[in-house]
Amino acid sequence: MPRADYDVLIIGAGLGGTSLALRLAESGQQVGLLAKKQVTESSSNWAQGGIAAALGDDDSTEQHAADTYTAGGTLCHPDTVERVTGQAPASIAWLQQRGIEFTRADQGEGLHLTTEGGHSARRVVHAADATGQAIMTTLLAQAQAHENIHWHEGLLAIDLITTARFGEEPNRCIGVYALDSQARRVRTLTARTVVLATGGASKIYLYTTNPDTSTGDGIAMAWRAGCRVANLEFVQFHPTCLYHPMAKSVLISEALRGEGGILVLPDGTRFMPEHDERAELAPRDIVARTIDGEMKRGGHDCVYLDISHKPADEILNHFPNIAQRCASFGIDITRERIPVVPAAHYTCGGIMTDLEARTDILGLYAVGESTCTGLHGANRLASNSLLECLVFAEAAHGRILADLNDLGPTEIEVPDWDESRVTDPDELVVVSHNWEEVRRFMWDYVGIVRTNKRLERARNRVELLQEEIAEFYGNFRVTSDLIELRNLALVAELTIKSALARHESRGLHFNRDYPDSFPDEQTADTVLSPAWY
């Protein structure tokens, strides 16, 4: 019989997916929630800094919007920026109602607000220096206890199931095929509606602040299903990732610079004031590009972030987790400088959605870092990412409830995954080597500073790899590594083609062959459509 296992199937258990699941479950919907690894393995859970919201007496939502628009290289969509920044205070209130305890001001009156690069006022609400963990610990516990939310931990989505597969139009998303790695079988999950909340794609780069789950799965699946993507050339490199041979993906929050930390060369020379009047609090693209330039100019392995001039108790009070992580590598941040380098941090482009999280496919929605909503433009303003998850989860909630009135179970009998013509892979080393090659040439050729020659080299390499991956995928049973490699390579290719299509430097995209920016009225989103390929 035709089936619909759930009213809503959400792929991804970060802040966007989990907050949406709670809203839908409390509205009476049966929700399936997929996490490809442990639920703590998400960028949301790793987020340190906080959530931007105009709560101070010297601030306003209009000022927050202006800062967002400026940081985004004026490529942001005004309606999106107005919607998100306007709803920021209500989003903080919603989290507080759910029991999230943010850091209070020293006098205990109101919330402590810090600042980060690109902000013109103190507006970053935080829970010490582990805001994401504080939020996700509480929300995940509530979601796991709700009877209407059905958890699928350890399931890696392979591809969306759409009616176009069976010749039925209009194209509608009705489920997903997902690999159960432990059971070593592919499961078929169906739903009346599907939400992609899979996070970004920073693992396409060799060095990143993100967890291993950030492999662009949602972007790749949406593209293969027929959705447009936009602005994938804008990859945000966080300026300060811990540089240590034993450290992996250890982010040093921008809030350290917000509270007085300075960037210096190995000889102790401060350099940011020479490059931007905002110094260490310039937007991330400027700080990351400056650090990259200073490292190359001086032949340095890293630069240093120094906050040791502040009182030790103040440092430990505001940054207990960062202090602990650094101490585990033998660095006392109250007395020593922190060695740092830029690393891939955030995917500003992604699946195109409207203001209600709808994609190009009926019944398919997307929230969070996997999307391009128009909020970030050419560069994300610090601490707007968790905010975007919350605002668009609320928007998706309302839209999905309305759409469910019109979308019944599909009449299609969805077949199970067909493995009748494949065998077990004979050499998995091919997968690991290709994975390494993608991430290294993306770092070398499609990094912080680009040229046409580098981009063309990257395109040639990725096209050859795509052929190898397609052959491997078509002949052998899928594994987690193969699925993620397939997605990584596709998103890498889309990123390269997006970068080649932009003949200017703007925000996070800096091309030496096109160092100038177009006039604001002449620039536009870089949109790629599967129909053109």
Secondary structure, DSSP 8 states (H G I E B T S, - for coil): ----SEEEEEE--SHHHHHHHHHHHHTT--EEEEESS-TT-SHHHH--S-EE---STT--HHHHHHHHHHHTTT-S-HHHHHHHHHTHHHHHHHHHHTT----B-TTSSSB-EE--TT-SS--EE-STT-HHHHHHHHHHHHHHH-TTEEEEETEEEEEEEEGGGGT-SS-BEEEEEEEETTTTEEEEEEEEEEEE-----GGGSSSBSS-TT-S-HHHHHHHHHT--EE-TT-EEEEEEEE--TT--S-B--THHHHTT-EEE-TTS-B-GGGT-TTGGGS-HHHHHHHHHHHHHHHT-S-EEEE-TTS-HHHHHHH-HHHHHHHHTTT--TTTS-EEEEEEEEEE--EEE--TT-B-SSBTEEE-GGGEE-SSSTTS--TT-HHHHHHHHHHHHHHHHHHHHTT----SS-------TT-B--S-THHHHHHHHHHHHHHHHHSSSSB-HHHHHHHHHHHHHHHHHHHHHHHHB---HHHHHHHHHHHHHHHHHHHHHH--S-BTTB-BTTS-S---GGG----EE-GGG-
